[in-house]
Amino acid sequence: MAEKIRLALLGCGGISGAHMRGLNVLWEKDIKPFEIVATCDLVEAKAVERAKQAEDMQGTVPNVYTDVDDMLAKEPDIQAVDICSVHRAHHILAVPCLEAGKHVIIEKPLAITMRTCRLITDAAEENSKVLAVAENYRRSPGHRAVNWAISQGMIGKPRVFFWQDVGESMGTWGWRDFKDQAGGGWVLDGGVHFADLFRYHLGTEALEVYAMSKAYMPYRYQKPDTMEGKIDVTVEDTTFAIIKFDGDVIVQWTTCRAAPGKGFGGHVIHGSEGSIDLGGNINTRKENISGEDLQKMFMDSISAEEKEKLFPNGVTDTIGIELKDFADAINTGSVPEVDGIEGLKDQAICMAVFESAAVNRPVTIEEIENCEVEKYQKEINDDLGL
Protein backbone atom coordinates (compact mmCIF):
# COMPACT_ATOMS: atom_id res chain seq x y z
CA MET A 1 0.00 0.00 0.00
CA ALA A 2 1.30 3.43 -0.94
CA GLU A 3 2.22 5.76 1.87
CA LYS A 4 -0.34 8.41 2.69
CA ILE A 5 0.02 11.63 0.73
CA ARG A 6 0.73 14.55 3.05
CA LEU A 7 -2.12 16.96 2.29
CA ALA A 8 -2.85 20.55 3.27
CA LEU A 9 -6.29 22.18 3.14
CA LEU A 10 -6.17 25.79 1.90
CA GLY A 11 -9.35 27.75 2.44
CA CYS A 12 -11.50 26.27 5.17
CA GLY A 13 -14.91 27.81 4.44
CA GLY A 14 -18.14 26.21 3.29
CA ILE A 15 -17.11 23.97 0.39
CA SER A 16 -14.11 22.63 2.32
CA GLY A 17 -16.65 21.02 4.64
CA ALA A 18 -17.89 18.97 1.67
CA HIS A 19 -14.29 17.97 0.96
CA MET A 20 -13.90 16.83 4.57
CA ARG A 21 -17.10 14.79 4.25
CA GLY A 22 -15.76 13.23 1.07
CA LEU A 23 -12.52 12.30 2.82
CA ASN A 24 -14.52 10.84 5.70
CA VAL A 25 -16.57 8.69 3.30
CA LEU A 26 -13.34 7.35 1.79
CA TRP A 27 -11.88 6.72 5.25
CA GLU A 28 -14.96 4.79 6.34
CA LYS A 29 -14.58 2.59 3.23
CA ASP A 30 -10.93 1.93 4.22
CA ILE A 31 -9.62 4.19 1.45
CA LYS A 32 -7.03 6.34 3.19
CA PRO A 33 -4.81 7.98 0.56
CA PHE A 34 -4.20 11.20 2.49
CA GLU A 35 -2.93 12.39 5.84
CA ILE A 36 -4.05 15.96 6.48
CA VAL A 37 -0.99 17.65 7.97
CA ALA A 38 -2.01 21.33 7.75
CA THR A 39 -5.04 23.56 7.46
CA CYS A 40 -4.85 27.19 6.38
CA ASP A 41 -7.35 30.03 6.29
CA LEU A 42 -7.22 33.79 6.81
CA VAL A 43 -9.77 33.23 9.57
CA GLU A 44 -7.92 31.08 12.08
CA ALA A 45 -11.10 29.71 13.66
CA LYS A 46 -12.09 28.11 10.35
CA ALA A 47 -8.71 26.42 10.01
CA VAL A 48 -8.98 25.21 13.59
CA GLU A 49 -12.42 23.74 12.91
CA ARG A 50 -11.16 21.74 9.91
CA ALA A 51 -8.11 20.62 11.88
CA LYS A 52 -10.38 19.25 14.61
CA GLN A 53 -12.47 17.41 12.02
CA ALA A 54 -9.30 15.94 10.54
CA GLU A 55 -8.18 14.82 13.99
CA ASP A 56 -11.53 13.12 14.58
CA MET A 57 -11.06 11.23 11.31
CA GLN A 58 -7.39 10.29 11.30
CA GLY A 59 -6.33 10.59 14.94
CA THR A 60 -3.55 13.10 14.31
CA VAL A 61 -3.80 16.89 14.54
CA PRO A 62 -2.87 19.04 11.54
CA ASN A 63 -0.95 22.24 12.13
CA VAL A 64 -2.99 25.43 11.71
CA TYR A 65 -1.90 28.41 9.60
CA THR A 66 -3.32 31.73 8.44
CA ASP A 67 -0.73 32.41 5.70
CA VAL A 68 0.16 30.10 2.82
CA ASP A 69 3.78 31.28 2.55
CA ASP A 70 4.27 30.63 6.26
CA MET A 71 2.77 27.16 5.84
CA LEU A 72 4.98 26.29 2.88
CA ALA A 73 8.10 27.49 4.73
CA LYS A 74 7.33 25.49 7.88
CA GLU A 75 5.88 22.39 6.22
CA PRO A 76 8.36 21.43 3.46
CA ASP A 77 7.15 17.81 3.48
CA ILE A 78 3.64 18.70 2.27
CA GLN A 79 3.09 16.83 -1.01
CA ALA A 80 -0.32 18.11 -2.10
CA VAL A 81 -2.82 20.87 -1.39
CA ASP A 82 -6.60 21.05 -1.69
CA ILE A 83 -7.66 24.64 -2.44
CA CYS A 84 -11.19 25.71 -1.43
CA SER A 85 -10.79 29.48 -1.25
CA VAL A 86 -12.74 32.35 -2.79
CA HIS A 87 -12.29 32.41 -6.56
CA ARG A 88 -10.10 35.52 -6.48
CA ALA A 89 -7.48 33.69 -4.42
CA HIS A 90 -7.22 30.51 -6.50
CA HIS A 91 -4.16 31.53 -8.52
CA ILE A 92 -2.66 33.40 -5.57
CA LEU A 93 -2.59 30.13 -3.63
CA ALA A 94 -2.09 27.60 -6.43
CA VAL A 95 0.90 29.13 -8.21
CA PRO A 96 3.25 29.30 -5.19
CA CYS A 97 2.21 25.80 -4.15
CA LEU A 98 2.98 24.41 -7.62
CA GLU A 99 6.27 26.32 -7.70
CA ALA A 100 7.10 24.79 -4.31
CA GLY A 101 6.64 21.33 -5.82
CA LYS A 102 3.18 20.51 -4.46
CA HIS A 103 0.44 18.76 -6.39
CA VAL A 104 -2.80 20.76 -6.46
CA ILE A 105 -6.51 20.06 -6.58
CA ILE A 106 -8.56 23.23 -6.77
CA GLU A 107 -12.27 23.84 -6.40
CA LYS A 108 -14.08 24.96 -9.50
CA PRO A 109 -13.84 27.31 -11.27
CA LEU A 110 -10.13 26.94 -11.95
CA ALA A 111 -9.57 30.69 -11.40
CA ILE A 112 -11.28 34.07 -11.45
CA THR A 113 -10.37 34.97 -15.08
CA MET A 114 -8.90 33.17 -18.07
CA ARG A 115 -5.61 34.99 -17.58
CA THR A 116 -5.33 33.63 -14.04
CA CYS A 117 -6.31 30.17 -15.30
CA ARG A 118 -3.27 30.30 -17.56
CA LEU A 119 -1.01 31.26 -14.66
CA ILE A 120 -2.06 28.08 -12.86
CA THR A 121 -1.87 25.68 -15.82
CA ASP A 122 1.51 27.09 -16.85
CA ALA A 123 2.86 26.66 -13.32
CA ALA A 124 1.67 23.04 -13.22
CA GLU A 125 3.31 22.27 -16.56
CA GLU A 126 6.57 24.05 -15.73
CA ASN A 127 6.89 22.20 -12.42
CA SER A 128 5.59 18.81 -13.67
CA LYS A 129 2.94 18.59 -10.97
CA VAL A 130 -0.54 17.11 -10.96
CA LEU A 131 -3.24 19.74 -11.31
CA ALA A 132 -6.85 18.65 -10.86
CA VAL A 133 -10.04 20.69 -10.83
CA ALA A 134 -12.69 19.57 -8.33
CA GLU A 135 -15.41 19.04 -10.92
CA ASN A 136 -17.64 16.45 -9.30
CA TYR A 137 -21.04 16.50 -11.02
CA ARG A 138 -20.06 14.14 -13.85
CA ARG A 139 -18.96 11.52 -11.29
CA SER A 140 -22.42 10.65 -9.94
CA PRO A 141 -24.00 7.30 -10.91
CA GLY A 142 -26.78 9.24 -12.63
CA HIS A 143 -24.49 11.26 -14.88
CA ARG A 144 -22.30 8.25 -15.61
CA ALA A 145 -25.46 6.43 -16.75
CA VAL A 146 -26.61 9.35 -18.92
CA ASN A 147 -23.19 9.54 -20.55
CA TRP A 148 -23.21 5.78 -21.16
CA ALA A 149 -26.69 5.90 -22.71
CA ILE A 150 -25.66 8.64 -25.15
CA SER A 151 -22.48 6.78 -26.07
CA GLN A 152 -24.58 3.66 -26.75
CA GLY A 153 -26.67 5.61 -29.25
CA MET A 154 -29.90 5.30 -27.26
CA ILE A 155 -31.11 8.73 -28.40
CA GLY A 156 -29.26 8.73 -31.71
CA LYS A 157 -26.91 11.57 -32.60
CA PRO A 158 -27.23 14.53 -30.21
CA ARG A 159 -28.71 17.62 -31.86
CA VAL A 160 -29.76 20.14 -29.21
CA PHE A 161 -29.26 20.49 -25.46
CA PHE A 162 -31.70 22.70 -23.56
CA TRP A 163 -30.50 23.88 -20.14
CA GLN A 164 -33.03 26.18 -18.46
CA ASP A 165 -33.21 27.39 -14.85
CA VAL A 166 -35.70 30.20 -14.21
CA GLY A 167 -36.85 31.50 -10.83
CA GLU A 168 -36.08 34.08 -8.18
CA SER A 169 -33.24 34.21 -5.67
CA MET A 170 -33.14 37.20 -3.33
CA GLY A 171 -30.90 36.02 -0.48
CA THR A 172 -27.31 37.20 -0.16
CA TRP A 173 -24.50 34.81 -1.17
CA GLY A 174 -21.70 36.51 0.73
CA TRP A 175 -18.55 37.03 -1.35
CA ARG A 176 -20.26 35.43 -4.35
CA ASP A 177 -22.31 38.62 -4.74
CA PHE A 178 -19.25 40.55 -5.90
CA LYS A 179 -17.53 40.33 -9.27
CA ASP A 180 -14.09 41.21 -7.91
CA GLN A 181 -14.23 38.20 -5.54
CA ALA A 182 -16.25 35.66 -7.55
CA GLY A 183 -15.50 36.61 -11.17
CA GLY A 184 -19.19 36.39 -12.06
CA GLY A 185 -22.53 35.23 -10.75
CA TRP A 186 -24.28 31.90 -11.10
CA VAL A 187 -23.15 31.44 -14.71
CA LEU A 188 -19.61 30.98 -13.41
CA ASP A 189 -20.14 29.70 -9.88
CA GLY A 190 -22.66 26.99 -10.70
CA GLY A 191 -22.45 27.29 -14.46
CA VAL A 192 -18.94 25.88 -14.70
CA HIS A 193 -20.45 22.58 -13.50
CA PHE A 194 -23.01 22.80 -16.29
CA ALA A 195 -20.38 23.67 -18.89
CA ASP A 196 -18.49 20.57 -17.84
CA LEU A 197 -21.63 18.49 -18.31
CA PHE A 198 -22.21 20.00 -21.76
CA ARG A 199 -18.75 18.86 -22.84
CA TYR A 200 -18.89 15.52 -21.03
CA HIS A 201 -22.27 14.37 -22.29
CA LEU A 202 -21.99 15.73 -25.83
CA GLY A 203 -18.46 14.40 -26.19
CA THR A 204 -17.39 17.37 -28.25
CA GLU A 205 -16.06 20.90 -27.82
CA ALA A 206 -17.75 24.30 -27.83
CA LEU A 207 -16.79 26.53 -30.74
CA GLU A 208 -18.76 29.79 -30.46
CA VAL A 209 -21.05 31.59 -28.02
CA TYR A 210 -23.57 34.38 -28.44
CA ALA A 211 -25.14 35.68 -25.23
CA MET A 212 -26.95 38.45 -23.43
CA SER A 213 -26.46 39.15 -19.74
CA LYS A 214 -28.43 41.37 -17.35
CA ALA A 215 -28.50 42.46 -13.73
CA TYR A 216 -32.21 43.09 -13.30
CA MET A 217 -31.85 43.00 -9.51
CA PRO A 218 -28.50 44.56 -8.58
CA TYR A 219 -29.14 43.85 -4.91
CA ARG A 220 -29.96 40.99 -2.56
CA TYR A 221 -31.21 40.84 1.00
CA GLN A 222 -29.88 39.50 4.26
CA LYS A 223 -33.53 38.70 5.11
CA PRO A 224 -35.11 37.88 1.75
CA ASP A 225 -38.53 36.95 3.17
CA THR A 226 -39.04 40.46 4.51
CA MET A 227 -36.72 42.21 2.02
CA GLU A 228 -34.58 43.63 4.83
CA GLY A 229 -30.82 44.18 4.86
CA LYS A 230 -30.38 45.28 1.26
CA ILE A 231 -26.98 44.47 -0.24
CA ASP A 232 -25.75 46.00 -3.51
CA VAL A 233 -24.26 43.29 -5.74
CA THR A 234 -22.04 43.45 -8.82
CA VAL A 235 -22.81 40.19 -10.64
CA GLU A 236 -25.42 39.22 -13.21
CA ASP A 237 -28.69 37.46 -12.44
CA THR A 238 -29.89 36.66 -15.97
CA THR A 239 -28.21 35.24 -19.07
CA PHE A 240 -29.42 33.83 -22.37
CA ALA A 241 -26.81 32.00 -24.44
CA ILE A 242 -26.59 29.99 -27.63
CA ILE A 243 -23.52 27.77 -27.76
CA LYS A 244 -22.38 26.18 -31.00
CA PHE A 245 -20.59 22.85 -30.49
CA ASP A 246 -18.52 20.87 -32.93
CA GLY A 247 -20.58 18.17 -34.65
CA ASP A 248 -23.47 20.52 -35.46
CA VAL A 249 -24.85 20.49 -31.90
CA ILE A 250 -26.50 23.54 -30.31
CA VAL A 251 -26.83 24.23 -26.59
CA GLN A 252 -29.46 26.73 -25.47
CA TRP A 253 -28.51 27.86 -21.95
CA THR A 254 -30.86 30.11 -19.98
CA THR A 255 -30.41 31.08 -16.36
CA CYS A 256 -32.56 33.68 -14.62
CA ARG A 257 -32.61 34.29 -10.89
CA ALA A 258 -34.68 37.49 -11.17
CA ALA A 259 -37.99 35.92 -12.24
CA PRO A 260 -40.66 36.21 -9.49
CA GLY A 261 -43.78 34.12 -9.81
CA LYS A 262 -43.81 30.87 -11.73
CA GLY A 263 -40.40 29.29 -12.06
CA PHE A 264 -39.50 26.52 -14.47
CA GLY A 265 -36.55 24.56 -15.69
CA GLY A 266 -35.26 21.52 -17.47
CA HIS A 267 -32.06 19.89 -18.68
CA VAL A 268 -32.75 17.77 -21.76
CA ILE A 269 -30.64 16.48 -24.63
CA HIS A 270 -32.50 15.73 -27.85
CA GLY A 271 -30.98 13.41 -30.41
CA SER A 272 -32.04 12.08 -33.78
CA GLU A 273 -33.94 9.18 -32.16
CA GLY A 274 -35.21 10.57 -28.87
CA SER A 275 -34.33 12.52 -25.74
CA ILE A 276 -32.73 12.05 -22.35
CA ASP A 277 -33.05 14.35 -19.37
CA LEU A 278 -30.32 14.62 -16.77
CA GLY A 279 -32.38 12.54 -14.39
CA GLY A 280 -31.70 9.72 -16.83
CA ASN A 281 -35.21 9.35 -18.25
CA ILE A 282 -35.15 8.34 -21.92
CA ASN A 283 -38.03 8.89 -24.34
CA THR A 284 -37.76 7.58 -27.89
CA ARG A 285 -40.13 6.62 -30.67
CA LYS A 286 -39.83 2.99 -29.58
CA GLU A 287 -39.48 2.98 -25.79
CA ASN A 288 -39.30 4.91 -22.55
CA ILE A 289 -36.73 4.10 -19.87
CA SER A 290 -36.78 5.52 -16.35
CA GLY A 291 -33.70 6.99 -14.76
CA GLU A 292 -33.71 4.22 -12.16
CA ASP A 293 -33.81 1.51 -14.81
CA LEU A 294 -31.12 3.24 -16.83
CA GLN A 295 -28.76 3.32 -13.86
CA LYS A 296 -29.28 -0.41 -13.35
CA MET A 297 -28.64 -1.08 -17.04
CA PHE A 298 -25.45 0.96 -16.85
CA MET A 299 -24.17 -0.74 -13.70
CA ASP A 300 -24.92 -4.17 -15.17
CA SER A 301 -23.02 -3.26 -18.34
CA ILE A 302 -19.66 -2.37 -16.80
CA SER A 303 -16.99 -4.72 -15.51
CA ALA A 304 -15.96 -5.05 -11.88
CA GLU A 305 -12.74 -3.19 -12.73
CA GLU A 306 -14.64 -0.31 -14.32
CA LYS A 307 -17.03 -0.17 -11.40
CA GLU A 308 -14.16 -0.02 -8.93
CA LYS A 309 -12.52 2.81 -10.87
CA LEU A 310 -15.69 4.87 -11.06
CA PHE A 311 -17.03 4.03 -7.58
CA PRO A 312 -14.14 2.78 -5.44
CA ASN A 313 -15.31 0.34 -2.76
CA GLY A 314 -18.86 1.35 -3.68
CA VAL A 315 -18.33 5.04 -2.86
CA THR A 316 -20.82 7.31 -4.63
CA ASP A 317 -19.92 10.56 -2.83
CA THR A 318 -18.73 12.55 -5.83
CA ILE A 319 -16.24 14.71 -3.94
CA GLY A 320 -14.76 11.65 -2.28
CA ILE A 321 -14.39 10.07 -5.73
CA GLU A 322 -12.64 13.12 -7.20
CA LEU A 323 -10.20 13.22 -4.26
CA LYS A 324 -9.43 9.52 -4.77
CA ASP A 325 -8.84 10.24 -8.48
CA PHE A 326 -6.42 13.03 -7.48
CA ALA A 327 -4.54 10.67 -5.17
CA ASP A 328 -4.34 8.00 -7.88
CA ALA A 329 -2.88 10.54 -10.31
CA ILE A 330 -0.18 11.46 -7.79
CA ASN A 331 0.65 7.83 -6.97
CA THR A 332 0.61 6.43 -10.51
CA GLY A 333 1.58 9.36 -12.69
CA SER A 334 -1.77 9.24 -14.48
CA VAL A 335 -3.78 12.31 -15.56
CA PRO A 336 -6.81 13.24 -13.42
CA GLU A 337 -10.14 12.94 -15.22
CA VAL A 338 -10.63 16.70 -14.90
CA ASP A 339 -7.17 18.19 -15.05
CA GLY A 340 -6.24 21.85 -15.39
CA ILE A 341 -6.80 21.95 -19.14
CA GLU A 342 -10.25 20.38 -18.81
CA GLY A 343 -11.09 22.92 -16.11
CA LEU A 344 -9.85 25.75 -18.31
CA LYS A 345 -12.04 24.57 -21.20
CA ASP A 346 -15.08 24.40 -18.93
CA GLN A 347 -14.45 27.91 -17.65
CA ALA A 348 -13.91 29.26 -21.15
CA ILE A 349 -17.57 28.53 -21.97
CA CYS A 350 -18.73 30.55 -18.96
CA MET A 351 -16.38 33.42 -19.71
CA ALA A 352 -17.50 33.38 -23.34
CA VAL A 353 -21.04 34.08 -22.12
CA PHE A 354 -19.86 37.16 -20.20
CA GLU A 355 -17.55 38.37 -22.96
CA SER A 356 -20.13 37.94 -25.74
CA ALA A 357 -22.60 40.02 -23.74
CA ALA A 358 -19.93 42.63 -23.06
CA VAL A 359 -18.83 43.05 -26.69
CA ASN A 360 -22.32 42.42 -28.14
CA ARG A 361 -21.24 39.85 -30.71
CA PRO A 362 -20.58 36.12 -30.98
CA VAL A 363 -17.17 35.13 -29.61
CA THR A 364 -15.19 32.01 -30.34
CA ILE A 365 -13.96 29.76 -27.58
CA GLU A 366 -10.48 30.05 -29.08
CA GLU A 367 -10.58 33.83 -28.54
CA ILE A 368 -11.52 33.29 -24.91
CA GLU A 369 -8.95 30.57 -24.21
CA ASN A 370 -6.21 32.71 -25.78
CA CYS A 371 -7.27 35.80 -23.77
CA GLU A 372 -7.94 37.77 -26.96
CA VAL A 373 -11.35 39.04 -25.77
CA GLU A 374 -11.29 40.36 -22.21
CA LYS A 375 -13.64 43.34 -22.00
CA TYR A 376 -15.66 41.78 -19.16
CA GLN A 377 -12.58 40.44 -17.36
CA LYS A 378 -10.44 43.56 -17.79
CA GLU A 379 -11.39 45.27 -14.54
CA ILE A 380 -10.57 42.12 -12.56
CA ASN A 381 -7.26 41.60 -14.31
CA ASP A 382 -6.38 45.28 -13.89
CA ASP A 383 -7.20 45.09 -10.19
CA LEU A 384 -4.94 42.05 -9.88
CA GLY A 385 -2.15 43.81 -11.78
CA LEU A 386 -2.25 41.37 -14.69
C-alpha positions, 0 to 999 in steps of 0.5 A, spaced: 500 500 500 502 506 498 504 511 503 499 516 505 500 523 501 501 529 506 495 533 504 494 541 506 487 544 506 487 551 503 481 555 504 476 552 510 470 555 508 463 552 506 465 547 500 471 545 504 466 542 509 464 537 503 471 535 501 472 533 509 465 529 508 468 526 502 474 524 505 470 521 511 466 517 506 473 514 503 476 513 510 470 509 512 470 505 506 478 503 508 480 508 502 485 512 506 490 515 501 491 522 504 494 524 511 491 531 512 498 535 515 495 542 515 489 547 514 490 554 512 485 560 512 485 567 513 480 566 519 484 562 524 477 559 527 475 556 520 482 552 520 482 550 527 475 547 525 477 543 519 483 541 523 479 538 529 475 534 524 481 531 521 483 529 527 476 526 529 477 522 522 485 520 522 487 521 529 492 526 528 492 533 529 494 538 523 498 544 524 494 550 523 496 556 519 493 563 516 498 564 511 500 560 505 507 562 505 508 561 512 505 554 511 509 552 505 516 554 509 514 550 515 511 544 512 516 542 506 514 535 506 507 537 504 506 533 497 499 536 495 494 541 497 486 542 496 484 549 495 477 551 497 478 558 497 474 564 494 475 564 486 479 571 487 485 567 491 485 561 486 491 563 482 494 566 488 494 560 492 495 555 487 501 558 483 506 558 489 504 551 491 505 548 484 512 552 484 514 549 491 513 542 488 506 541 491 500 537 487 494 541 487 486 540 486 482 546 486 475 547 487 471 549 481 472 554 477 479 553 476 480 561 477 477 568 477 479 569 469 482 566 463 488 569 464 489 567 471 487 560 469 493 560 464 497 562 470 495 556 474 496 551 468 503 554 466 505 553 473 503 546 473 506 544 466 513 548 468 513 544 475 511 537 472 505 537 478 498 534 478 493 539 477 486 537 478 479 541 478 474 539 483 469 538 478 464 532 481 457 532 477 459 528 472 462 523 477 455 521 480 452 514 478 446 518 474 451 522 470 455 516 468 449 512 466 446 518 462 453 519 458 453 511 457 446 511 454 448 517 449 455 513 447 450 507 446 446 511 441 440 510 445 437 517 443 441 517 436 446 523 434 445 529 439 442 535 436 440 540 441 441 540 449 436 545 452 438 547 459 433 552 463 433 554 470 428 560 471 426 562 478 427 568 483 433 568 488 433 574 493 438 572 499 445 574 499 450 569 497 456 573 501 462 574 497 459 570 491 455 577 490 461 581 488 464 580 481 471 582 484 471 576 488 467 571 484 469 573 477 461 572 475 454 570 478 451 563 477 453 562 470 460 561 473 459 559 480 454 553 478 455 554 471 462 551 470 459 545 473 453 545 467 459 547 462 463 541 464 456 536 463 455 539 456 462 537 454 462 531 457 455 528 455 456 531 448 463 528 447 465 534 443 467 541 444 464 548 444 466 553 438 462 559 439 457 563 443 452 568 443 449 571 449 446 576 453 447 578 460 443 582 465 442 584 472 435 586 473 436 586 480 442 589 482 441 587 490 440 581 494 437 581 501 440 578 508 432 577 510 429 575 503 422 573 506 421 580 509 426 584 504 430 587 509 438 588 509 439 590 502 446 588 499 448 591 492 451 586 488 455 586 482 454 580 478 449 578 473 442 574 475 440 573 468 443 570 461 441 567 455 446 564 451 446 559 444 452 555 444 455 552 438 458 545 439 462 541 434 458 536 430 453 541 429 450 540 436 447 547 439 446 548 446 441 553 449 442 555 456 438 560 460 439 562 467 434 567 470 434 568 478 430 574 477 424 571 475 418 572 481 412 568 480 412 561 476 419 558 475 421 553 471 426 549 468 429 543 465 435 539 462 434 535 456 438 532 450 434 531 444 438 526 439 435 524 432 432 518 435 429 521 442 431 525 448 434 524 455 433 528 461 439 529 466 435 525 471 436 519 466 429 518 463 429 516 456 423 517 451 424 515 444 419 513 438 420 505 440 421 505 448 421 509 454 426 508 460 426 511 467 432 513 470 432 508 475 432 503 470 437 506 466 442 506 472 441 499 473 442 497 465 449 501 466 451 498 472 450 491 469 453 493 463 460 495 466 466 490 468 468 489 476 474 493 474 470 499 471 465 499 477 471 499 482 474 505 478 468 509 477 465 508 484 471 505 489 469 500 494 462 502 492 463 510 494 458 514 490 460 521 494 462 525 488 467 529 492 470 523 495 471 520 488 474 526 485 479 526 491 481 519 490 482 520 483 487 526 485 490 521 489 491 516 484 494 521 479 499 522 484 501 515 486 501 512 478 503 518 474 496 518 471 492 524 468 486 526 473 479 525 469 478 533 470 485 536 469 487 543 469 486 543 461 479 540 462 477 545 467 480 551 463 475 549 457 469 548 462 471 555 464 472 558 457 464 557 456 462 561 462 467 566 460 464 566 453 457 568 455 460 574 459 464 576 454 459 575 448 454 580 452 460 585 453 462 586 446 455 584 443 457 579 438 458 572 438 465 570 440 469 564 439 472 559 444 479 560 441 478 567 442 476 566 450 482 561 451 487 565 448 485 571 452 484 575 446 477 578 448 477 580 455 472 586 455 468 583 461 474 580 465 479 587 464 477 590 470 478 584 474 485 583 471 487 590 472 485 590 479 490 584 480 495 587 476 495 582 470 
